[in-house]
Amino acid sequence: MKHDRSRELFEQAQTYIPGGVNSPVRAFKSVGGNPLFIKGGEGAYVIDSDDNSYVDYVGAYGPLILGHRNQSVLAALSEQLKAGLGYGATTEAEVEIAK
């Protein structure tokens, strides 16, 4: 597998982001190597900036249990975006989700 683009992005990121990553979980200094830069995902897979495909065993630490770009989730998000994104107030949807 090639990782040239991920390596290049990591070098750039270190200039602007402490440690080159936005999470201590992704800090590679203590384990060695360079992080992969993921550009997308589909179902159970992610694709890095070098077009390598990987099974995503992490799933964003839980929220992506249905996979990347799940069509049912995308449809629900699309409908909600038409109504608005956030209100800073209680909503009927909160009650429905809690049920």
Beta strands, then each sheet from edge to edge (+ up, - down):
strand 1: 38-42
strand 2: 45-48
strand 3: 53-55
sheet 1: 1+ 2- 3+
end
